[in-house]
Amino acid sequence: MRALWFCNVPTYDVWRIDRHDEPHHGGWIDSLKNAMLSSYPDLELGIAFPAMRLRKRLAVGRVTLFPILYRRSILVRGFTNWRHLTDPLSTISICTEIVRWYKPDIVHVFGTEMVFGSLIPEIDVPTTIHLQGLLTVYSRMWFRGISPWRHLRHQRFLDFLLGRGYIHDYLRIKKAARRERDILGNCRSVIGRTDWDRRVSSILAPHARYFHCDETMRREFWEKEWHPPKRQERVLFSTFNGAIYKGLETLLEAFNLVRMRYGDCVILKIAGIGCNDRVVSLSRKVLSLKRDDARVVYLGSVNAGEVANELAEADVFVHPSHIDNSPNSICEAMLVGTPLVSTNAGGIPSIVVNNEQGLLVQDGDAIAMAAAIMELLSNEAFAGMLSRSARACAQMRHAPEQISAIVYSIYSQMLQK
């Protein structure tokens, strides 16, 4: 069987071949690739992905890599910023050519955030869309934590003039959401993993068959296990990607409430963003926080091993997002066994059972979030119970052999139909 994957981000192998010219974003798709290849020797994979430098098609064992060049000049980027374009217009014709050259039995598109799903009407190959986020809903939650007026009030005029900032990002995501609805309206097969994405896709993709399939996790998170830290300092840990809907302002407000009880004995570590990132600056201004707080540590971009270490050493993992499907950060925390507090948003209730595997609080409720954090900090036995339950659940849910078997079965069913 030959499958062609269209991915929003490339796999780890591609970054190595590309000499680390771009950040590492291998993630769970790379784990799925390894599981599929090890379980099914008859499987060949083509992987198409956006690239900034790599241009040539490459064959690595049973994997053929198809980089789609996305590098654009500053002048072109400035022009497209104001047009709020999310992908080069030539991408669909490139994708179609890749399909014609590779001749796959199955086309597997990961995510609806980019243009790849738009090739469905252009090809005569069974195609499935693997749901990640759903922009149609995400765009409605974009200003959930911080209002548009506050965004404009705190944005630099030069950035706005150059088509940058969260207002322009919102206009881009609105345009991408319209394209997403066209993509899902044309597809006949979707893969999801939560009640939330199943229900939303029943509206946006009414003609598609829904397959349930969980995600594989990276090896680093299988190797670590949380144990109650034996130290006086209490550590909260969270991860962010810079998106405004991830709720950084809620987390910072909740942390300030926790500090009112614990003082300088508690520290907050945040991976994925730096202290000078625009989401940090905006959240500080909205909350009227001082610029430098020694008890809030921004770790910047870190690899999977470092995140796993932080999870294993933290007292509590906190996920304050206003909307999410099944965030990998929560799944990774559960796999390590870190006691977690999260908002009850999107698909999160499908992966975390409240009061059994973690604590869920109302989206945007910093007071309830702070109280849930303090509940875990003050009750080691309860935190340990949540940890063991979450880890056992995650080990069953993310077993790579089981997931690769489900994906292969989905491919077989699509070919039979």
FENRA-V658648 format. One record per pair of residues at least 24 apart in sequence whose C-alpha atoms are under 6 Angstrom apart, sorted by sequence separation. I is the first residue (numbers start at 1). J is the second residue. D is the distance in Angstrom with one decimal. If there is no record, write none. Layout:
i = {I & I}
j = {J & J}
d = {D & D}
This chain:
i = {274 & 316 & 318 & 274 & 92 & 273 & 267 & 268 & 269 & 270 & 271 & 272 & 358 & 270 & 271 & 272 & 357 & 356 & 235 & 237 & 239 & 241 & 233 & 234 & 235 & 236 & 237 & 238 & 239 & 240 & 357 & 233 & 235 & 237 & 239 & 357 & 249 & 10 & 9 & 2 & 4 & 5 & 136 & 322 & 1 & 2 & 3 & 4 & 5 & 6 & 7 & 135 & 2 & 4 & 339 & 339 & 338 & 337 & 337 & 334 & 335 & 334 & 335 & 130 & 131 & 334 & 128 & 129 & 130 & 131 & 128 & 118 & 117 & 112 & 251 & 247 & 247 & 246 & 247 & 246 & 245 & 236 & 235 & 236 & 238 & 235 & 236 & 237 & 238 & 82 & 236 & 81 & 220 & 226 & 221 & 225 & 84 & 4 & 3 & 2 & 3 & 2 & 3 & 4 & 5 & 6 & 7 & 142 & 3 & 5 & 226 & 225 & 226 & 224 & 226 & 254 & 258 & 250 & 221 & 250 & 254 & 196 & 196 & 194 & 194 & 216 & 32 & 216 & 31 & 31 & 28 & 28 & 28 & 133 & 35 & 36 & 35}
j = {298 & 340 & 342 & 300 & 119 & 300 & 295 & 296 & 297 & 298 & 299 & 300 & 386 & 299 & 300 & 301 & 386 & 386 & 266 & 268 & 270 & 272 & 265 & 266 & 267 & 268 & 269 & 270 & 271 & 272 & 389 & 266 & 268 & 270 & 272 & 390 & 283 & 49 & 49 & 43 & 45 & 46 & 177 & 363 & 43 & 44 & 45 & 46 & 47 & 48 & 49 & 177 & 45 & 47 & 383 & 387 & 387 & 387 & 391 & 390 & 391 & 391 & 394 & 190 & 191 & 394 & 189 & 190 & 191 & 192 & 190 & 183 & 183 & 180 & 320 & 320 & 321 & 321 & 322 & 322 & 322 & 314 & 314 & 315 & 317 & 315 & 316 & 317 & 318 & 163 & 317 & 163 & 305 & 312 & 308 & 312 & 172 & 104 & 104 & 104 & 105 & 105 & 106 & 107 & 108 & 109 & 110 & 245 & 107 & 109 & 336 & 336 & 337 & 336 & 338 & 366 & 370 & 364 & 336 & 366 & 370 & 346 & 347 & 347 & 350 & 398 & 216 & 400 & 216 & 218 & 216 & 217 & 218 & 325 & 400 & 404 & 404}
d = {5.1 & 5.5 & 5.8 & 4.3 & 6.0 & 4.4 & 4.8 & 4.8 & 4.8 & 4.9 & 4.8 & 4.8 & 5.8 & 5.9 & 5.5 & 4.6 & 4.7 & 5.6 & 5.8 & 5.9 & 5.4 & 5.6 & 4.8 & 4.5 & 5.0 & 4.7 & 4.8 & 4.9 & 4.6 & 5.1 & 5.5 & 5.7 & 5.9 & 5.9 & 5.7 & 4.5 & 5.0 & 5.4 & 5.9 & 5.8 & 5.8 & 5.9 & 4.8 & 5.6 & 5.0 & 4.7 & 5.1 & 4.4 & 4.8 & 4.8 & 5.1 & 5.0 & 6.0 & 5.9 & 5.7 & 5.2 & 5.8 & 4.6 & 4.8 & 5.0 & 4.8 & 5.1 & 5.1 & 5.8 & 5.9 & 5.9 & 4.7 & 4.7 & 4.6 & 5.4 & 5.3 & 5.5 & 5.6 & 5.7 & 5.9 & 5.1 & 4.7 & 3.9 & 5.8 & 5.8 & 5.6 & 5.9 & 5.1 & 5.9 & 5.8 & 5.3 & 5.0 & 4.9 & 5.3 & 5.2 & 5.9 & 4.9 & 5.5 & 4.4 & 5.6 & 5.9 & 4.7 & 5.9 & 5.3 & 5.1 & 5.8 & 5.3 & 4.7 & 4.8 & 4.7 & 4.8 & 5.2 & 5.3 & 5.8 & 5.7 & 5.7 & 4.7 & 5.2 & 5.5 & 5.6 & 4.7 & 5.7 & 5.9 & 5.9 & 5.3 & 4.7 & 5.8 & 4.8 & 5.3 & 5.4 & 5.1 & 5.7 & 5.6 & 5.9 & 5.7 & 5.5 & 5.3 & 6.0 & 5.9 & 5.9 & 5.2 & 6.0}
